[in-house]
Amino acid sequence: MIRKIKIYTFYSFLLICTILISTNSCKKLNDFEGNNQNFVLTNFEFEEVITLEIDNNLLDFQGIGNCLPLQIWPLPAFTINYEAFVPTENPNPYTHLVYDVRPKSVKLELVNIPDCDFGMLEDVKVYLVKNGVTGTVGDFILQNPNDPSAEHNAVMIGEYQNIPDGIGHEIDLSTNNSAVLDQFVYNGSFQTFMSLNFDKAFTSSSAIIKATLLMDVTLINE
């Protein structure tokens, strides 16, 4: 797994206590002029990069030419669904200093098939899922967008429906900016779940897809 972390932040903290020798007491911070101002929220970004390798043997594309529609004459065209959990680590030691972690962008790159592109997919969805959760989307307890704090073990962070032909080797997913990812990054490790529907074949031994998740976070500076 490839991991990159970018953190740009300024964090300051002021502590003042004046000892009055004559009364041998301390004056409260909020009594001093200039100390009754609210801290300004500090936002920054960090990046998570994972790699998914799809073995062609799992998709059973034998007999279908490279980048051709999935169709075996005289049968109608069909799709093949591929789903996978990718273990994901967040060893950032400063995670406890942030909150309101939200996906800002989700980008996919097809690394190793130069003569095909993401047009070989009909659609793709990407989720973050807690460790220990198995099965498929129907087994997940998805985050309620109206109550993100309610019990859940998964949240969709991005999708692309009806992917057109000739789209290229990089795509930006429609990002679920309302998703709150705090509980996943606080745990230090979680799973990235990808669901892809193929409508075209590839003949390489595997397809390597790199997913880059850029997250917005807010610094706890109270």
Helices and strands as residue ranges (DSSP letters): E 19-20, E 25-26, G 29-31, E 42-55, H 56-59, E 80-89, G 95-97, E 98-110, G 118-120, E 121-129, G 137-139, E 154-160, E 170-172, E 174-175, H 182-186, E 189-198, E 206-219
